[in-house]
Amino acid sequence: MFPRSALVVTAGAAITACGGIATRAAGGAGDARSQDALAARPPNILVVLVDDLGYGDLSSYGATDLQSPMVDRLAAAGMRFTDFYANSPVCSPTRAALLTGRFPDLVGVPGVIRQDADNSWGNLADDATLLAQPLAAAGYHTALVGKWHLGYESPDDPLDRGFAFFHGFLGDMMDDYYTHLREGVNWMRLNRDEVSPVGHATDVFTQWAIDYLAERSDQPEPFFLYLAYNAPHVPIEPPPEWLAAVLAREPGISADRAGIVALIEHLDNGIGQVLQALDENGQRENTLLIFASDNGGDLGASARNGPLRGGKTEMWEGGVRVPAVASWPGRIPAGATTDAVFMTMDIFPTALAAAGIDYQGTVEAQSFLPVLLGQATAAPARDIFFVRRENPGGVHYGARNGDYKLVQNTPDGPFMLYNLRDDLGETTDLSAVEPDQLAQLTSALEAHRQVAEQVPWR
């Protein structure tokens, strides 16, 4: 049997092996299921995170001027989420949440980490446990291909945080998809060595992922690959032939919209190449693949967030509700859709549960593996929080519990309350007419904030 380990970090929420929902330390044992299916070998785990993809910018999420056959095929083969959230409407906090299973302001990343220290709003906590660490301890080979964005030097590069292999980009964004520079600095690395690849960044990351999968194809241990693309983040620079194809196919489309459509379609094609590599290597059948965006689409870049209000940087649904898909052949029923409410941070316990790891560290996340496997239809009742710190003004939040969502869209701004079941577009503020619901969510948020404000982020 493949070895499994239990890493005891601190008293907190335990993630039960093989798919149990995370439970508080004082709670029950969680959902248990047979380990027979995992006895031979735990699954490979592939997490694909894309950058600023809008809720309405996939065919499978309603786009009519855009073709995304590869992600759509993934959704058709597995489960599509309708109520999946990023932990933040901006980049670094969501990435910190994914890799720690925690609200990002509790691990020192309430805002975007940048190379300019005077304009950087996070510092990943030294004692934070990242997903790669318990997976590595359990025998997984761990790799990151693509965008890191959680630090620029030791002790905050991927190799310091549990990844055995890194081939990607340390920075926040590229000023050009072909030069790969950020304000004149090259943050591309092979492990810790600076590299200067040639080509569009999406193609570069796709090929690096394919190379990694080929290298692992004849290895006995399972792998965890975190593949994080820069696309479709600005600058909107699709390859010319992809832009020409969109302009020819979509008469009347604006130049700006055509650019982001082409960039997303090129990204979709790259993901398809990775899926093809999994198939050709014989890895696909035993791979849990989770796809999501780090935050909502950038309206200034002509992204679309479907029926949702707002976009990237905002606490409206368009800033935090994102497309997400999971696939695991033979385990997740094909063509499934769920409206269970989960977040990026929930990928952490889901991956560990699928790997059969009994993790005893502190997390706020909840595994969605029972939903994927058809053992549950809803997420556990809980308060979830969204955070963004940025200059000027400080930090602001959103929160959701059940149908109700709290929005504070500017630092120190008013709290607005919405019933998402009745008002998905967040048009009617209920704060004056439902004071009990308002008080419940604001009280929960205040309790969270009091703890978060004690965590250093410089």
N, C-alpha and C positions, 0 to 999 in steps of 0.2 A: 504494500500500500504506500502511496505517496505520503511523505512526512508532512504533518501539519503542526503548526506551533501556535501557542497562545502568548501574545506579547502583553504583559501587564505593564501599562504605562502609569495610569493613575486610576483611582476609583472613579467610575463614571458609568456610561451606558455600554452595556455589553452587547456585542453582535454575535448572535448564536451561529454556530457552524451550519453550513448547508442551507442557508436561505431564511433563517429566522429574522423577524423584525427586531430591530434594536430595542432594548428595553432599559428603562432607568434602573439604576443600581438597586433601588428598593422594590422594583417591580418583579414580574414573573419571568419565567424562563424563555418566553418568546415562542414563536412558531418553530416546531421541530419537524424534520422529515428524514426519511431514510438516507443514509450515506451510501447506499449500494451503488447508485448511479455515478458517484464521484470516487468510488473506491479504486478503480483502475488508474485513473489519471485525472486530476482537476483540469478544467478548461483553460485554454489560452484566453486572455482578456485583452481586447482591443478597444480603447476609448478614442473616438474621433471627435475632437472639439474644433469647431470652426468659429470665425471671428466676425461678429456683427451681422449674422444672418437673420433676416427678419422673419417673423412668424408667418407672413404671407408670401415668402419668396422661395417656395418649393411647389411643384405641381401638386404633390400630395397634401399640401396645406392651402390649396386654392388658387395658386398663381395661374393666370391664363396666358401671359405673354412670356412664359419661361418654361423651359423643359429640363427636368431634373430626373432622368430615367433611372440613374443608379441609386440615388437615395430613395426614390420612390419604390424601386425594386426591393431595397432593403426593408422598407416599411411593409410592403406586401408579404414579405417572407417572415415578418416578425410582428412587433407591436409598435403602434404609433401613439404617442402621448398628446393629448389635447390641452392638458393643464400642467405642463412642466415649466419650472421657473429657474432662471439664473439667480444666484444669490445676490447679484448686484447688477445695476444697469451699465456698469463699466467693467473693464477687463480683469485686472489683477485680483480683485476680491473674489470673483467667481472662480478663478483658477486656484486660488488658495483654498476655497471651500471644497472644490472637487478633490483636491489632493489631501485634505486633512479630515474631511467629514465634519467640519465645524463651521459655525458662522464665522465669516472671515475677520470681522472686527475682534473676535476672541483669540485670533492667532496673529494679530498685529497688522492686518491688511485691510483697512477700511476704505482705501482708495487706490488710485493708480500708482504703481511704482515706476519711476522714471530715472533716467541716467543723470538728470539735473537734480541734485539733492534738495535744492530750494523749491522744486516743483514736484516733489515725490511724497506720496501720502500713504506709505506703508513700509513695513519692515517685518518680513516673515519671522515669527517667533523662533528663537533658537531651539526651544524644547518641543516644537510642533512635530508630530509624527506624520509623515507623508505616506500615501498609499503604497508607494514602491517599497517602503521599509518592511512592513509585515509580509508583503508578498515575497520579497527577497528572502526573508527569514524562513519562509515556508518552502523555499526551493525554486521559486520563479526566477527566470532571467528578466530583468527590468530595463526598459528602454524608453527614452523620450526622443521623438523625431518632431522637429518643428519648434513652435514658439513656447518659450519658458515664461518670461515676464514676471518672475518672482525674485529677482536679484541678479546682480551683475558680477559678483565675485564671491570667493569663499568667505564665510560658510554658507553662502546662499546660491550656489550653482547646483544643477541637477545631480552631479556626482556626489555632492555633500549630503544629499537628501534621499539616498536610497536607490538612485538609478545607476545601473552598471554601465550604461551606454547612453551617450547623448550626441545627437547629430542634429543641430538646429540653431536657433536664433535666441539670444538672451534678452533682446530688447522689447520695447513696447510696440513699435510699429516700424515699418520700413518706409523711407521716403521715396523709394522706387522699387518696384517688384523685380527689376533686372539688375540693379547695382547692389541691392540688399543693404544699403547703408542707412544709418539713422544719424542725422546731423553730422555727417562725415565720418562716423565711426562704424567699423565693421564688427558686428556682434555675432557673426556666424562662427560656429564652433564644431569641431569633431572632438568630443570629450572636452578637453581644455585647450586644444590647439586651434588657433585662428585658421579658418579656411575661406576660400573665395570661389564659390561655385559659379558656374555659368548657366544662365537661363532664368526663366520666370520662376519666382519663388514657389508657386504651387507645383510646378513640374519638378523642381528640386526636391521638395519635401516628399512628393509622391515617389520619386525614384529612390530616395533614401529609405523610405518605408519598405518599398519592394525589396531593396537590397537586404534590409534587416530580416524580413520574413524569409528570404531565400537562405540566409545564413543560419536561421533557426530551424529550417525545415527538417534537418536530419539530427537534431539535438534531442536528448531524452527528456529534458525538463520543459515544463510549460513556460510560456512567455507572457509578460504584461507589456504591451506597447501602447504608449500614450502618444497619439498622433495629433498634433495641434497645428492647424493651418493658420496662416495670416489672412487669407481671403475669407469673405469679401470686404475686409477693412480697407479704408482709404489708404493710399490713392487708388482710384478706380482705373486700373491698368490691365485690361484683359489682353491676351495676345491678339494681334490685328486680325488674324483669320477667324477667330471666334467672334469678334465684334462684327466683322463683315457678314458672317452667317446670320447673326441676329438681325441686323439691319435689312438683310434681304428677305428674311422670313416674316418680319413683323412690320408691315407697312404702317406708317404714321407714328411709330414709336419715337419718343424724344431721344436726342443724343445722350443725355445724361442717364435716362432709364436703360437705353441699349447697353451702355457701358457696364452697369452693375449686373444686368441680366447675363451678359457675356462672361463676366468674371465669375458669376455663380455657376453657369453652365460648364465653364472650364474646370472649376473646382469639383463639380459633380463628376466630370469625366475622370479626374484624378482619383477620386474615391473609388470609382468603378475599376480603375486599374489595380488598386490595392485589393479590392474584392476578388478580382481575377487572379491575382497572385496567391491569395489564400486558397482559392479553388485548385489552382495548378500545383500548389505545394502539398495538397491534401490536408490543409490546416482548418479549412472552413467549418467542417462538421463539429469540431470540438473547440469552437471559438465563440465566446460571448462578446458581441460587438455592441457598443453603446455609442450613439451619435447624438450630439447636441450643439447648440450655439452658446457662446459665452455671455451674450446679452442680446437685446433686441436690435432690430435694424436701424441704421443711421439714416434718418429722414433727409438730412442734408446731402446724402449721397444717392438719393432717389430710391432707397430701400423701401419696402412695403411691409407693413405689419398686419395685413389683413383687416379684420374688423376692430382691431385694438386701437386704443387711444395712445398717442405719443410714440416715442422711440428711444433709442440709446441715450443714456445719461439721465433719463426721467424715471420716476417711480410709477408712472402709468403702466398699464398692462403691456403696451408696446415696447417698453424699456426692459421688462423683466420676464414676460412670458415668451418662451422660445420653442422652436420645433425640436423634437427629440424622438428617437427611434431606438429600439433594441431588437437584436436578432440573435438567436442561438438555435440552429437547426435541430429539430427533433425535441426541443425542450420548450421553446416559446411557440404557441400556436400561430400559424401563418394568418396574416390578415387581421390580427387583433387590434383593437383600439381601446384605450382606457382614458377616462377622465379623472383618475385618481391624481391627487395633487402631490407632486414630488419636486425636488430641487436638485441643482447640480451637486450639492454636497452629499446627496443620497447615493451617488455613484460609489462613494468610498465603501460604505457597508455592503452595498449590493455586490461589488466585486469580491470583497472578502468572504461574504456568505457563499457566493458561487464557487470560490476556491476552497471552501470547507475550513476556513480559518476562524477559530474562536478568539476574537480580538477583545481584550478587556480594557482598552484605552478609552479616554474621554472623547465622546462625540455627541453632537446634537442631531446627527443625521439618522435616517430610518431606511432600512433596506427595502427596495421595491422588488426584490427577487420573488417573494410570494405572489405578487401581482403578475409578474412576467410568466410564472409557471402555472397560473390559473388557480392558485391556492387561496387567493384573496382578490377582492374586487375594488377595495377602497384603501386609501392610505390611513394610517392611524391619525386620530384627532390630535392636533397640535397647533401651536402658534409658529408661523414661519416669518422671518424678518429679512428685509432687503436693506442694504446699507450703501451709502456713497459719501466719502469725504473728498472735498475738493476746495481749493482756494478760489475765490474768497468765500468766507461765510462759515465754514466748518462742515459738520456732518448732518445728513438727514436720512430718513428712514421710510420704509413701507412695511406693512405687515398684513398677513392673511390668516384667518382661521375659518374653516368652513366656507360659506358663501360670502363672508364679509371681508372687505379689504380696507386697510387704513393707508392713506397716502399723505406723506409730507413731501411735497415736490421741490421745496427749497429749504436750505438750512434755516432752522428756527421759524419756518413757515407754519401756517395753520394745518391742522389735521383734518382731512376730509375722509368721509366714510362712504363706501359703495357696496351694494349687493350685486356681486358679479353674476349670480344666477339670473337676476332680472335685468341687469344693466351692465352687460359686458363692455360697452363703450365708455363706461364711467362718466356718464352725463349728469347724474343727479346725486348731489351730495346729501347724505342722510344724517350728517352729524347733529343737526338740530332736532331731528324728529325721532332718532333712535339713540337716545343718550346712554342707555344701558350697554348697547353694543359698542358704542364709542368708548365708554369707560373701560370695558373689558379689554379691548385691544390696546388702548393707550396705556393701561396699567401694565399689561404684559410687556409692552415695548419699553416702558420706563424701567422695569425690573431688568430687562436685558441690557439696556443702555448703561445702567449703573455698573454692571459688571464689565461691559466692554470698555468703558471709559478708564478703567484701571489698567488696561493692557497697553503697553508702550507700542507706538507705531512709527516712531522716528528711528 
